[in-house]
Amino acid sequence: MVLDRVQTLQTIDATKDILEDRLGRPAPLVVDCSQVDDVDLSVIQLLLSARKTAGCFGGSLLLAGISPALRGVLERCGMVGGGAADPFWNGGRP
């Protein structure tokens, strides 16, 4: 699944609907974030929730291609860098 360029509070419902459709499967879901260039915290909250939901269905959610814009938001909110070591944000398994 490739995330659209805009991942903000105004567009997050569309992303949520797509994720919900694909999370009910036991296979891993890879979310490509390389195209994201307009982003806010809503997508981070959604991806964390989606990772948890995938686990409840026996699957997993993995990220690929973290864009510079998404990486910047992750750094500003303390999800990466400065001692934060969750491999999820770098494409690793939770």
PDB file of N, CA, C and O in Angstrom:
ATOM      1  N   MET A   1       0.852  -1.164   0.000  1.00  0.00           N
ATOM      2  CA  MET A   1       0.000   0.000   0.000  1.00  0.00           C
ATOM      3  C   MET A   1       0.903   1.234   0.000  1.00  0.00           C
ATOM      4  O   MET A   1       1.835   1.323   0.799  1.00  0.00           O
ATOM      5  N   VAL A   2       0.629   2.172  -0.885  1.00  0.00           N
ATOM      6  CA  VAL A   2       1.402   3.406  -0.965  1.00  0.00           C
ATOM      7  C   VAL A   2       0.539   4.544  -0.422  1.00  0.00           C
ATOM      8  O   VAL A   2      -0.566   4.781  -0.910  1.00  0.00           O
ATOM      9  N   LEU A   3       1.049   5.244   0.586  1.00  0.00           N
ATOM     10  CA  LEU A   3       0.322   6.381   1.145  1.00  0.00           C
ATOM     11  C   LEU A   3       0.331   7.539   0.162  1.00  0.00           C
ATOM     12  O   LEU A   3       1.325   7.788  -0.521  1.00  0.00           O
ATOM     13  N   ASP A   4      -0.792   8.240   0.102  1.00  0.00           N
ATOM     14  CA  ASP A   4      -0.886   9.440  -0.723  1.00  0.00           C
ATOM     15  C   ASP A   4       0.054  10.514  -0.207  1.00  0.00           C
ATOM     16  O   ASP A   4       0.527  10.455   0.928  1.00  0.00           O
ATOM     17  N   ARG A   5       0.312  11.487  -1.050  1.00  0.00           N
ATOM     18  CA  ARG A   5       1.229  12.583  -0.740  1.00  0.00           C
ATOM     19  C   ARG A   5       0.798  13.373   0.486  1.00  0.00           C
ATOM     20  O   ARG A   5       1.644  13.765   1.289  1.00  0.00           O
ATOM     21  N   VAL A   6      -0.498  13.615   0.648  1.00  0.00           N
ATOM     22  CA  VAL A   6      -1.006  14.407   1.762  1.00  0.00           C
ATOM     23  C   VAL A   6      -1.580  13.485   2.830  1.00  0.00           C
ATOM     24  O   VAL A   6      -2.513  12.723   2.572  1.00  0.00           O
ATOM     25  N   GLN A   7      -1.013  13.562   4.033  1.00  0.00           N
ATOM     26  CA  GLN A   7      -1.460  12.762   5.174  1.00  0.00           C
ATOM     27  C   GLN A   7      -1.653  13.702   6.358  1.00  0.00           C
ATOM     28  O   GLN A   7      -0.798  13.805   7.238  1.00  0.00           O
ATOM     29  N   THR A   8      -2.787  14.377   6.358  1.00  0.00           N
ATOM     30  CA  THR A   8      -3.092  15.351   7.406  1.00  0.00           C
ATOM     31  C   THR A   8      -4.468  15.043   7.981  1.00  0.00           C
ATOM     32  O   THR A   8      -5.171  14.156   7.495  1.00  0.00           O
ATOM     33  N   LEU A   9      -4.838  15.767   8.999  1.00  0.00           N
ATOM     34  CA  LEU A   9      -6.137  15.582   9.635  1.00  0.00           C
ATOM     35  C   LEU A   9      -7.275  15.686   8.614  1.00  0.00           C
ATOM     36  O   LEU A   9      -8.287  14.997   8.743  1.00  0.00           O
ATOM     37  N   GLN A  10      -7.117  16.530   7.619  1.00  0.00           N
ATOM     38  CA  GLN A  10      -8.158  16.712   6.613  1.00  0.00           C
ATOM     39  C   GLN A  10      -8.304  15.507   5.680  1.00  0.00           C
ATOM     40  O   GLN A  10      -9.364  15.326   5.081  1.00  0.00           O
ATOM     41  N   THR A  11      -7.269  14.688   5.546  1.00  0.00           N
ATOM     42  CA  THR A  11      -7.304  13.568   4.599  1.00  0.00           C
ATOM     43  C   THR A  11      -7.211  12.204   5.269  1.00  0.00           C
ATOM     44  O   THR A  11      -7.279  11.179   4.591  1.00  0.00           O
ATOM     45  N   ILE A  12      -7.057  12.176   6.576  1.00  0.00           N
ATOM     46  CA  ILE A  12      -6.725  10.929   7.266  1.00  0.00           C
ATOM     47  C   ILE A  12      -7.847   9.894   7.205  1.00  0.00           C
ATOM     48  O   ILE A  12      -7.574   8.696   7.274  1.00  0.00           O
ATOM     49  N   ASP A  13      -9.098  10.328   7.079  1.00  0.00           N
ATOM     50  CA  ASP A  13     -10.202   9.363   7.016  1.00  0.00           C
ATOM     51  C   ASP A  13     -10.079   8.439   5.806  1.00  0.00           C
ATOM     52  O   ASP A  13     -10.385   7.251   5.908  1.00  0.00           O
ATOM     53  N   ALA A  14      -9.644   8.953   4.684  1.00  0.00           N
ATOM     54  CA  ALA A  14      -9.471   8.112   3.497  1.00  0.00           C
ATOM     55  C   ALA A  14      -8.382   7.062   3.733  1.00  0.00           C
ATOM     56  O   ALA A  14      -8.545   5.904   3.347  1.00  0.00           O
ATOM     57  N   THR A  15      -7.287   7.456   4.357  1.00  0.00           N
ATOM     58  CA  THR A  15      -6.215   6.507   4.671  1.00  0.00           C
ATOM     59  C   THR A  15      -6.701   5.463   5.666  1.00  0.00           C
ATOM     60  O   THR A  15      -6.395   4.279   5.528  1.00  0.00           O
ATOM     61  N   LYS A  16      -7.454   5.900   6.663  1.00  0.00           N
ATOM     62  CA  LYS A  16      -8.004   4.983   7.661  1.00  0.00           C
ATOM     63  C   LYS A  16      -8.897   3.935   7.002  1.00  0.00           C
ATOM     64  O   LYS A  16      -8.811   2.753   7.334  1.00  0.00           O
ATOM     65  N   ASP A  17      -9.743   4.350   6.083  1.00  0.00           N
ATOM     66  CA  ASP A  17     -10.640   3.414   5.412  1.00  0.00           C
ATOM     67  C   ASP A  17      -9.866   2.354   4.627  1.00  0.00           C
ATOM     68  O   ASP A  17     -10.219   1.175   4.660  1.00  0.00           O
ATOM     69  N   ILE A  18      -8.828   2.764   3.932  1.00  0.00           N
ATOM     70  CA  ILE A  18      -8.010   1.811   3.167  1.00  0.00           C
ATOM     71  C   ILE A  18      -7.306   0.843   4.111  1.00  0.00           C
ATOM     72  O   ILE A  18      -7.293  -0.364   3.868  1.00  0.00           O
ATOM     73  N   LEU A  19      -6.723   1.363   5.182  1.00  0.00           N
ATOM     74  CA  LEU A  19      -6.043   0.506   6.155  1.00  0.00           C
ATOM     75  C   LEU A  19      -7.010  -0.494   6.783  1.00  0.00           C
ATOM     76  O   LEU A  19      -6.685  -1.675   6.908  1.00  0.00           O
ATOM     77  N   GLU A  20      -8.194  -0.032   7.177  1.00  0.00           N
ATOM     78  CA  GLU A  20      -9.176  -0.932   7.784  1.00  0.00           C
ATOM     79  C   GLU A  20      -9.518  -2.075   6.861  1.00  0.00           C
ATOM     80  O   GLU A  20      -9.670  -3.212   7.307  1.00  0.00           O
ATOM     81  N   ASP A  21      -9.642  -1.790   5.576  1.00  0.00           N
ATOM     82  CA  ASP A  21      -9.963  -2.823   4.595  1.00  0.00           C
ATOM     83  C   ASP A  21      -8.860  -3.871   4.486  1.00  0.00           C
ATOM     84  O   ASP A  21      -9.139  -5.051   4.273  1.00  0.00           O
ATOM     85  N   ARG A  22      -7.631  -3.450   4.630  1.00  0.00           N
ATOM     86  CA  ARG A  22      -6.496  -4.359   4.427  1.00  0.00           C
ATOM     87  C   ARG A  22      -5.972  -5.006   5.705  1.00  0.00           C
ATOM     88  O   ARG A  22      -5.202  -5.964   5.636  1.00  0.00           O
ATOM     89  N   LEU A  23      -6.374  -4.504   6.863  1.00  0.00           N
ATOM     90  CA  LEU A  23      -5.826  -5.022   8.123  1.00  0.00           C
ATOM     91  C   LEU A  23      -6.486  -6.298   8.608  1.00  0.00           C
ATOM     92  O   LEU A  23      -5.935  -6.967   9.481  1.00  0.00           O
ATOM     93  N   GLY A  24      -7.622  -6.655   8.086  1.00  0.00           N
ATOM     94  CA  GLY A  24      -8.304  -7.850   8.549  1.00  0.00           C
ATOM     95  C   GLY A  24      -7.739  -9.133   7.973  1.00  0.00           C
ATOM     96  O   GLY A  24      -8.418 -10.160   7.983  1.00  0.00           O
ATOM     97  N   ARG A  25      -6.548  -9.100   7.485  1.00  0.00           N
ATOM     98  CA  ARG A  25      -5.901 -10.266   6.872  1.00  0.00           C
ATOM     99  C   ARG A  25      -4.667 -10.643   7.688  1.00  0.00           C
ATOM    100  O   ARG A  25      -3.986  -9.771   8.226  1.00  0.00           O
ATOM    101  N   PRO A  26      -4.379 -11.944   7.779  1.00  0.00           N
ATOM    102  CA  PRO A  26      -3.228 -12.349   8.593  1.00  0.00           C
ATOM    103  C   PRO A  26      -1.868 -12.063   7.951  1.00  0.00           C
ATOM    104  O   PRO A  26      -0.845 -12.158   8.630  1.00  0.00           O
ATOM    105  N   ALA A  27      -1.830 -11.723   6.695  1.00  0.00           N
ATOM    106  CA  ALA A  27      -0.555 -11.463   6.012  1.00  0.00           C
ATOM    107  C   ALA A  27      -0.013 -10.098   6.410  1.00  0.00           C
ATOM    108  O   ALA A  27      -0.784  -9.206   6.764  1.00  0.00           O
ATOM    109  N   PRO A  28       1.301  -9.923   6.357  1.00  0.00           N
ATOM    110  CA  PRO A  28       1.890  -8.611   6.648  1.00  0.00           C
ATOM    111  C   PRO A  28       1.419  -7.563   5.643  1.00  0.00           C
ATOM    112  O   PRO A  28       1.244  -7.856   4.461  1.00  0.00           O
ATOM    113  N   LEU A  29       1.223  -6.368   6.115  1.00  0.00           N
ATOM    114  CA  LEU A  29       0.878  -5.238   5.263  1.00  0.00           C
ATOM    115  C   LEU A  29       2.053  -4.279   5.283  1.00  0.00           C
ATOM    116  O   LEU A  29       2.461  -3.811   6.345  1.00  0.00           O
ATOM    117  N   VAL A  30       2.595  -3.987   4.113  1.00  0.00           N
ATOM    118  CA  VAL A  30       3.704  -3.044   3.996  1.00  0.00           C
ATOM    119  C   VAL A  30       3.133  -1.722   3.498  1.00  0.00           C
ATOM    120  O   VAL A  30       2.465  -1.666   2.465  1.00  0.00           O
ATOM    121  N   VAL A  31       3.407  -0.667   4.247  1.00  0.00           N
ATOM    122  CA  VAL A  31       2.928   0.672   3.910  1.00  0.00           C
ATOM    123  C   VAL A  31       4.121   1.495   3.442  1.00  0.00           C
ATOM    124  O   VAL A  31       5.054   1.757   4.202  1.00  0.00           O
ATOM    125  N   ASP A  32       4.071   1.896   2.180  1.00  0.00           N
ATOM    126  CA  ASP A  32       5.134   2.706   1.588  1.00  0.00           C
ATOM    127  C   ASP A  32       4.832   4.175   1.874  1.00  0.00           C
ATOM    128  O   ASP A  32       3.808   4.701   1.438  1.00  0.00           O
ATOM    129  N   CYS A  33       5.713   4.824   2.597  1.00  0.00           N
ATOM    130  CA  CYS A  33       5.538   6.224   3.003  1.00  0.00           C
ATOM    131  C   CYS A  33       6.421   7.176   2.210  1.00  0.00           C
ATOM    132  O   CYS A  33       6.577   8.336   2.592  1.00  0.00           O
ATOM    133  N   SER A  34       6.993   6.709   1.126  1.00  0.00           N
ATOM    134  CA  SER A  34       7.991   7.505   0.400  1.00  0.00           C
ATOM    135  C   SER A  34       7.421   8.724  -0.306  1.00  0.00           C
ATOM    136  O   SER A  34       8.162   9.668  -0.578  1.00  0.00           O
ATOM    137  N   GLN A  35       6.131   8.735  -0.613  1.00  0.00           N
ATOM    138  CA  GLN A  35       5.531   9.846  -1.350  1.00  0.00           C
ATOM    139  C   GLN A  35       4.960  10.941  -0.444  1.00  0.00           C
ATOM    140  O   GLN A  35       4.556  11.998  -0.928  1.00  0.00           O
ATOM    141  N   VAL A  36       4.927  10.692   0.863  1.00  0.00           N
ATOM    142  CA  VAL A  36       4.307  11.628   1.799  1.00  0.00           C
ATOM    143  C   VAL A  36       5.158  12.895   1.909  1.00  0.00           C
ATOM    144  O   VAL A  36       6.333  12.834   2.274  1.00  0.00           O
ATOM    145  N   ASP A  37       4.548  14.049   1.587  1.00  0.00           N
ATOM    146  CA  ASP A  37       5.306  15.295   1.753  1.00  0.00           C
ATOM    147  C   ASP A  37       4.516  16.389   2.470  1.00  0.00           C
ATOM    148  O   ASP A  37       5.048  17.471   2.718  1.00  0.00           O
ATOM    149  N   ASP A  38       3.272  16.124   2.798  1.00  0.00           N
ATOM    150  CA  ASP A  38       2.464  17.041   3.615  1.00  0.00           C
ATOM    151  C   ASP A  38       1.871  16.172   4.720  1.00  0.00           C
ATOM    152  O   ASP A  38       0.978  15.363   4.465  1.00  0.00           O
ATOM    153  N   VAL A  39       2.362  16.337   5.937  1.00  0.00           N
ATOM    154  CA  VAL A  39       2.066  15.366   6.986  1.00  0.00           C
ATOM    155  C   VAL A  39       1.912  16.051   8.333  1.00  0.00           C
ATOM    156  O   VAL A  39       2.547  17.069   8.608  1.00  0.00           O
ATOM    157  N   ASP A  40       1.047  15.468   9.175  1.00  0.00           N
ATOM    158  CA  ASP A  40       0.942  15.921  10.558  1.00  0.00           C
ATOM    159  C   ASP A  40       0.831  14.695  11.466  1.00  0.00           C
ATOM    160  O   ASP A  40       0.937  13.557  11.009  1.00  0.00           O
ATOM    161  N   LEU A  41       0.620  14.941  12.727  1.00  0.00           N
ATOM    162  CA  LEU A  41       0.610  13.850  13.710  1.00  0.00           C
ATOM    163  C   LEU A  41      -0.518  12.850  13.518  1.00  0.00           C
ATOM    164  O   LEU A  41      -0.435  11.733  14.026  1.00  0.00           O
ATOM    165  N   SER A  42      -1.559  13.216  12.806  1.00  0.00           N
ATOM    166  CA  SER A  42      -2.687  12.290  12.645  1.00  0.00           C
ATOM    167  C   SER A  42      -2.263  10.983  11.981  1.00  0.00           C
ATOM    168  O   SER A  42      -2.763   9.919  12.347  1.00  0.00           O
ATOM    169  N   VAL A  43      -1.355  11.043  11.017  1.00  0.00           N
ATOM    170  CA  VAL A  43      -0.934   9.807  10.354  1.00  0.00           C
ATOM    171  C   VAL A  43      -0.077   8.954  11.291  1.00  0.00           C
ATOM    172  O   VAL A  43      -0.115   7.726  11.209  1.00  0.00           O
ATOM    173  N   ILE A  44       0.676   9.570  12.157  1.00  0.00           N
ATOM    174  CA  ILE A  44       1.470   8.812  13.125  1.00  0.00           C
ATOM    175  C   ILE A  44       0.547   8.067  14.080  1.00  0.00           C
ATOM    176  O   ILE A  44       0.763   6.890  14.368  1.00  0.00           O
ATOM    177  N   GLN A  45      -0.471   8.746  14.564  1.00  0.00           N
ATOM    178  CA  GLN A  45      -1.447   8.094  15.443  1.00  0.00           C
ATOM    179  C   GLN A  45      -2.158   6.967  14.714  1.00  0.00           C
ATOM    180  O   GLN A  45      -2.379   5.901  15.287  1.00  0.00           O
ATOM    181  N   LEU A  46      -2.520   7.192  13.458  1.00  0.00           N
ATOM    182  CA  LEU A  46      -3.203   6.163  12.680  1.00  0.00           C
ATOM    183  C   LEU A  46      -2.314   4.949  12.461  1.00  0.00           C
ATOM    184  O   LEU A  46      -2.775   3.816  12.598  1.00  0.00           O
ATOM    185  N   LEU A  47      -1.055   5.164  12.124  1.00  0.00           N
ATOM    186  CA  LEU A  47      -0.145   4.035  11.887  1.00  0.00           C
ATOM    187  C   LEU A  47       0.108   3.238  13.164  1.00  0.00           C
ATOM    188  O   LEU A  47       0.206   2.012  13.114  1.00  0.00           O
ATOM    189  N   LEU A  48       0.213   3.905  14.291  1.00  0.00           N
ATOM    190  CA  LEU A  48       0.372   3.190  15.559  1.00  0.00           C
ATOM    191  C   LEU A  48      -0.852   2.338  15.860  1.00  0.00           C
ATOM    192  O   LEU A  48      -0.725   1.189  16.282  1.00  0.00           O
ATOM    193  N   SER A  49      -2.021   2.892  15.648  1.00  0.00           N
ATOM    194  CA  SER A  49      -3.260   2.148  15.868  1.00  0.00           C
ATOM    195  C   SER A  49      -3.372   0.975  14.894  1.00  0.00           C
ATOM    196  O   SER A  49      -3.775  -0.123  15.277  1.00  0.00           O
ATOM    197  N   ALA A  50      -3.010   1.217  13.632  1.00  0.00           N
ATOM    198  CA  ALA A  50      -3.068   0.163  12.621  1.00  0.00           C
ATOM    199  C   ALA A  50      -2.100  -0.973  12.944  1.00  0.00           C
ATOM    200  O   ALA A  50      -2.411  -2.141  12.707  1.00  0.00           O
ATOM    201  N   ARG A  51      -0.939  -0.640  13.477  1.00  0.00           N
ATOM    202  CA  ARG A  51       0.028  -1.679  13.865  1.00  0.00           C
ATOM    203  C   ARG A  51      -0.565  -2.568  14.952  1.00  0.00           C
ATOM    204  O   ARG A  51      -0.432  -3.791  14.904  1.00  0.00           O
ATOM    205  N   LYS A  52      -1.216  -1.952  15.928  1.00  0.00           N
ATOM    206  CA  LYS A  52      -1.845  -2.702  17.013  1.00  0.00           C
ATOM    207  C   LYS A  52      -2.991  -3.566  16.475  1.00  0.00           C
ATOM    208  O   LYS A  52      -3.119  -4.732  16.848  1.00  0.00           O
ATOM    209  N   THR A  53      -3.807  -3.003  15.615  1.00  0.00           N
ATOM    210  CA  THR A  53      -4.927  -3.748  15.039  1.00  0.00           C
ATOM    211  C   THR A  53      -4.440  -4.930  14.217  1.00  0.00           C
ATOM    212  O   THR A  53      -5.002  -6.021  14.309  1.00  0.00           O
ATOM    213  N   ALA A  54      -3.410  -4.728  13.420  1.00  0.00           N
ATOM    214  CA  ALA A  54      -2.847  -5.830  12.623  1.00  0.00           C
ATOM    215  C   ALA A  54      -2.421  -6.975  13.526  1.00  0.00           C
ATOM    216  O   ALA A  54      -2.669  -8.140  13.215  1.00  0.00           O
ATOM    217  N   GLY A  55      -1.783  -6.651  14.639  1.00  0.00           N
ATOM    218  CA  GLY A  55      -1.362  -7.674  15.589  1.00  0.00           C
ATOM    219  C   GLY A  55      -2.537  -8.448  16.162  1.00  0.00           C
ATOM    220  O   GLY A  55      -2.429  -9.648  16.412  1.00  0.00           O
ATOM    221  N   CYS A  56      -3.653  -7.775  16.372  1.00  0.00           N
ATOM    222  CA  CYS A  56      -4.856  -8.437  16.892  1.00  0.00           C
ATOM    223  C   CYS A  56      -5.408  -9.458  15.905  1.00  0.00           C
ATOM    224  O   CYS A  56      -6.046 -10.429  16.312  1.00  0.00           O
ATOM    225  N   PHE A  57      -5.169  -9.251  14.616  1.00  0.00           N
ATOM    226  CA  PHE A  57      -5.621 -10.171  13.582  1.00  0.00           C
ATOM    227  C   PHE A  57      -4.558 -11.209  13.234  1.00  0.00           C
ATOM    228  O   PHE A  57      -4.740 -11.998  12.307  1.00  0.00           O
ATOM    229  N   GLY A  58      -3.454 -11.211  13.968  1.00  0.00           N
ATOM    230  CA  GLY A  58      -2.383 -12.161  13.694  1.00  0.00           C
ATOM    231  C   GLY A  58      -1.470 -11.734  12.563  1.00  0.00           C
ATOM    232  O   GLY A  58      -0.655 -12.528  12.094  1.00  0.00           O
ATOM    233  N   GLY A  59      -1.591 -10.502  12.120  1.00  0.00           N
ATOM    234  CA  GLY A  59      -0.746  -9.996  11.045  1.00  0.00           C
ATOM    235  C   GLY A  59       0.260  -8.996  11.570  1.00  0.00           C
ATOM    236  O   GLY A  59       0.512  -8.917  12.772  1.00  0.00           O
ATOM    237  N   SER A  60       0.819  -8.248  10.671  1.00  0.00           N
ATOM    238  CA  SER A  60       1.764  -7.206  11.061  1.00  0.00           C
ATOM    239  C   SER A  60       1.686  -6.068  10.056  1.00  0.00           C
ATOM    240  O   SER A  60       1.243  -6.245   8.921  1.00  0.00           O
ATOM    241  N   LEU A  61       2.119  -4.920  10.491  1.00  0.00           N
ATOM    242  CA  LEU A  61       2.175  -3.738   9.648  1.00  0.00           C
ATOM    243  C   LEU A  61       3.614  -3.266   9.645  1.00  0.00           C
ATOM    244  O   LEU A  61       4.202  -3.030  10.700  1.00  0.00           O
ATOM    245  N   LEU A  62       4.177  -3.129   8.459  1.00  0.00           N
ATOM    246  CA  LEU A  62       5.560  -2.691   8.309  1.00  0.00           C
ATOM    247  C   LEU A  62       5.590  -1.429   7.461  1.00  0.00           C
ATOM    248  O   LEU A  62       4.775  -1.261   6.554  1.00  0.00           O
ATOM    249  N   LEU A  63       6.518  -0.556   7.755  1.00  0.00           N
ATOM    250  CA  LEU A  63       6.674   0.672   6.994  1.00  0.00           C
ATOM    251  C   LEU A  63       7.879   0.562   6.073  1.00  0.00           C
ATOM    252  O   LEU A  63       8.876  -0.082   6.399  1.00  0.00           O
ATOM    253  N   ALA A  64       7.764   1.202   4.917  1.00  0.00           N
ATOM    254  CA  ALA A  64       8.872   1.249   3.962  1.00  0.00           C
ATOM    255  C   ALA A  64       8.960   2.661   3.409  1.00  0.00           C
ATOM    256  O   ALA A  64       7.949   3.352   3.286  1.00  0.00           O
ATOM    257  N   GLY A  65      10.153   3.080   3.080  1.00  0.00           N
ATOM    258  CA  GLY A  65      10.349   4.353   2.411  1.00  0.00           C
ATOM    259  C   GLY A  65       9.864   5.566   3.176  1.00  0.00           C
ATOM    260  O   GLY A  65       9.041   6.326   2.666  1.00  0.00           O
ATOM    261  N   ILE A  66      10.350   5.761   4.377  1.00  0.00           N
ATOM    262  CA  ILE A  66       9.941   6.923   5.167  1.00  0.00           C
ATOM    263  C   ILE A  66      10.444   8.195   4.479  1.00  0.00           C
ATOM    264  O   ILE A  66      11.650   8.385   4.319  1.00  0.00           O
ATOM    265  N   SER A  67       9.519   9.055   4.076  1.00  0.00           N
ATOM    266  CA  SER A  67       9.885  10.293   3.376  1.00  0.00           C
ATOM    267  C   SER A  67      10.569  11.266   4.336  1.00  0.00           C
ATOM    268  O   SER A  67      10.407  11.148   5.551  1.00  0.00           O
ATOM    269  N   PRO A  68      11.324  12.217   3.812  1.00  0.00           N
ATOM    270  CA  PRO A  68      11.941  13.231   4.669  1.00  0.00           C
ATOM    271  C   PRO A  68      10.901  14.021   5.479  1.00  0.00           C
ATOM    272  O   PRO A  68      11.146  14.351   6.639  1.00  0.00           O
ATOM    273  N   ALA A  69       9.752  14.323   4.881  1.00  0.00           N
ATOM    274  CA  ALA A  69       8.715  15.074   5.610  1.00  0.00           C
ATOM    275  C   ALA A  69       8.187  14.265   6.784  1.00  0.00           C
ATOM    276  O   ALA A  69       8.016  14.801   7.879  1.00  0.00           O
ATOM    277  N   LEU A  70       7.929  12.988   6.568  1.00  0.00           N
ATOM    278  CA  LEU A  70       7.448  12.139   7.659  1.00  0.00           C
ATOM    279  C   LEU A  70       8.532  11.965   8.716  1.00  0.00           C
ATOM    280  O   LEU A  70       8.242  12.009   9.911  1.00  0.00           O
ATOM    281  N   ARG A  71       9.771  11.770   8.290  1.00  0.00           N
ATOM    282  CA  ARG A  71      10.879  11.634   9.244  1.00  0.00           C
ATOM    283  C   ARG A  71      10.986  12.889  10.110  1.00  0.00           C
ATOM    284  O   ARG A  71      11.227  12.790  11.313  1.00  0.00           O
ATOM    285  N   GLY A  72      10.811  14.066   9.510  1.00  0.00           N
ATOM    286  CA  GLY A  72      10.872  15.305  10.272  1.00  0.00           C
ATOM    287  C   GLY A  72       9.804  15.373  11.355  1.00  0.00           C
ATOM    288  O   GLY A  72      10.093  15.790  12.477  1.00  0.00           O
ATOM    289  N   VAL A  73       8.580  14.974  11.040  1.00  0.00           N
ATOM    290  CA  VAL A  73       7.512  14.966  12.046  1.00  0.00           C
ATOM    291  C   VAL A  73       7.813  13.938  13.124  1.00  0.00           C
ATOM    292  O   VAL A  73       7.592  14.204  14.306  1.00  0.00           O
ATOM    293  N   LEU A  74       8.312  12.773  12.741  1.00  0.00           N
ATOM    294  CA  LEU A  74       8.675  11.743  13.715  1.00  0.00           C
ATOM    295  C   LEU A  74       9.750  12.249  14.669  1.00  0.00           C
ATOM    296  O   LEU A  74       9.690  11.987  15.870  1.00  0.00           O
ATOM    297  N   GLU A  75      10.720  12.964  14.147  1.00  0.00           N
ATOM    298  CA  GLU A  75      11.784  13.517  14.994  1.00  0.00           C
ATOM    299  C   GLU A  75      11.239  14.587  15.938  1.00  0.00           C
ATOM    300  O   GLU A  75      11.578  14.603  17.121  1.00  0.00           O
ATOM    301  N   ARG A  76      10.406  15.470  15.421  1.00  0.00           N
ATOM    302  CA  ARG A  76       9.866  16.556  16.242  1.00  0.00           C
ATOM    303  C   ARG A  76       8.972  16.043  17.372  1.00  0.00           C
ATOM    304  O   ARG A  76       8.900  16.662  18.433  1.00  0.00           O
ATOM    305  N   CYS A  77       8.299  14.931  17.154  1.00  0.00           N
ATOM    306  CA  CYS A  77       7.420  14.428  18.225  1.00  0.00           C
ATOM    307  C   CYS A  77       8.110  13.350  19.066  1.00  0.00           C
ATOM    308  O   CYS A  77       7.468  12.733  19.916  1.00  0.00           O
ATOM    309  N   GLY A  78       9.408  13.115  18.842  1.00  0.00           N
ATOM    310  CA  GLY A  78      10.172  12.213  19.693  1.00  0.00           C
ATOM    311  C   GLY A  78      10.017  10.734  19.394  1.00  0.00           C
ATOM    312  O   GLY A  78      10.358   9.899  20.232  1.00  0.00           O
ATOM    313  N   MET A  79       9.508  10.391  18.210  1.00  0.00           N
ATOM    314  CA  MET A  79       9.336   8.980  17.855  1.00  0.00           C
ATOM    315  C   MET A  79      10.634   8.357  17.348  1.00  0.00           C
ATOM    316  O   MET A  79      10.818   7.144  17.452  1.00  0.00           O
ATOM    317  N   VAL A  80      11.521   9.159  16.808  1.00  0.00           N
ATOM    318  CA  VAL A  80      12.831   8.675  16.347  1.00  0.00           C
ATOM    319  C   VAL A  80      13.897   9.650  16.817  1.00  0.00           C
ATOM    320  O   VAL A  80      13.608  10.811  17.108  1.00  0.00           O
ATOM    321  N   GLY A  81      15.130   9.170  16.889  1.00  0.00           N
ATOM    322  CA  GLY A  81      16.237  10.002  17.340  1.00  0.00           C
ATOM    323  C   GLY A  81      16.177  10.269  18.832  1.00  0.00           C
ATOM    324  O   GLY A  81      15.162   9.995  19.473  1.00  0.00           O
ATOM    325  N   GLY A  82      17.226  10.788  19.375  1.00  0.00           N
ATOM    326  CA  GLY A  82      17.251  11.173  20.778  1.00  0.00           C
ATOM    327  C   GLY A  82      16.915  10.061  21.756  1.00  0.00           C
ATOM    328  O   GLY A  82      16.313  10.323  22.798  1.00  0.00           O
ATOM    329  N   GLY A  83      17.286   8.838  21.449  1.00  0.00           N
ATOM    330  CA  GLY A  83      17.038   7.725  22.358  1.00  0.00           C
ATOM    331  C   GLY A  83      15.790   6.919  22.031  1.00  0.00           C
ATOM    332  O   GLY A  83      15.612   5.831  22.578  1.00  0.00           O
ATOM    333  N   ALA A  84      14.919   7.419  21.154  1.00  0.00           N
ATOM    334  CA  ALA A  84      13.743   6.647  20.743  1.00  0.00           C
ATOM    335  C   ALA A  84      14.207   5.561  19.791  1.00  0.00           C
ATOM    336  O   ALA A  84      14.852   5.852  18.784  1.00  0.00           O
ATOM    337  N   ALA A  85      13.889   4.323  20.095  1.00  0.00           N
ATOM    338  CA  ALA A  85      14.460   3.224  19.337  1.00  0.00           C
ATOM    339  C   ALA A  85      13.433   2.225  18.813  1.00  0.00           C
ATOM    340  O   ALA A  85      13.781   1.063  18.601  1.00  0.00           O
ATOM    341  N   ASP A  86      12.195   2.625  18.598  1.00  0.00           N
ATOM    342  CA  ASP A  86      11.185   1.710  18.088  1.00  0.00           C
ATOM    343  C   ASP A  86      11.526   1.398  16.613  1.00  0.00           C
ATOM    344  O   ASP A  86      11.456   2.287  15.766  1.00  0.00           O
ATOM    345  N   PRO A  87      11.888   0.154  16.312  1.00  0.00           N
ATOM    346  CA  PRO A  87      12.288  -0.191  14.941  1.00  0.00           C
ATOM    347  C   PRO A  87      11.155  -0.049  13.920  1.00  0.00           C
ATOM    348  O   PRO A  87      11.415  -0.009  12.718  1.00  0.00           O
ATOM    349  N   PHE A  88       9.919   0.028  14.375  1.00  0.00           N
ATOM    350  CA  PHE A  88       8.771   0.184  13.489  1.00  0.00           C
ATOM    351  C   PHE A  88       8.959   1.365  12.537  1.00  0.00           C
ATOM    352  O   PHE A  88       8.664   1.256  11.347  1.00  0.00           O
ATOM    353  N   TRP A  89       9.443   2.476  13.048  1.00  0.00           N
ATOM    354  CA  TRP A  89       9.582   3.678  12.251  1.00  0.00           C
ATOM    355  C   TRP A  89      10.741   3.613  11.266  1.00  0.00           C
ATOM    356  O   TRP A  89      10.919   4.524  10.458  1.00  0.00           O
ATOM    357  N   ASN A  90      11.519   2.560  11.326  1.00  0.00           N
ATOM    358  CA  ASN A  90      12.629   2.368  10.382  1.00  0.00           C
ATOM    359  C   ASN A  90      12.444   1.113   9.543  1.00  0.00           C
ATOM    360  O   ASN A  90      13.402   0.598   8.968  1.00  0.00           O
ATOM    361  N   GLY A  91      11.213   0.622   9.473  1.00  0.00           N
ATOM    362  CA  GLY A  91      10.936  -0.550   8.651  1.00  0.00           C
ATOM    363  C   GLY A  91      11.125  -1.879   9.358  1.00  0.00           C
ATOM    364  O   GLY A  91      10.983  -2.933   8.738  1.00  0.00           O
ATOM    365  N   GLY A  92      11.447  -1.848  10.660  1.00  0.00           N
ATOM    366  CA  GLY A  92      11.631  -3.094  11.404  1.00  0.00           C
ATOM    367  C   GLY A  92      10.324  -3.613  11.978  1.00  0.00           C
ATOM    368  O   GLY A  92       9.322  -2.899  12.027  1.00  0.00           O
ATOM    369  N   ARG A  93      10.348  -4.820  12.395  1.00  0.00           N
ATOM    370  CA  ARG A  93       9.164  -5.418  13.011  1.00  0.00           C
ATOM    371  C   ARG A  93       9.018  -4.924  14.449  1.00  0.00           C
ATOM    372  O   ARG A  93      10.007  -4.704  15.149  1.00  0.00           O
ATOM    373  N   PRO A  94       7.762  -4.754  14.878  1.00  0.00           N
ATOM    374  CA  PRO A  94       7.532  -4.290  16.259  1.00  0.00           C
ATOM    375  C   PRO A  94       7.946  -5.320  17.278  1.00  0.00           C
ATOM    376  O   PRO A  94       7.819  -5.085  18.480  1.00  0.00           O
TER     377      PRO A  94
END
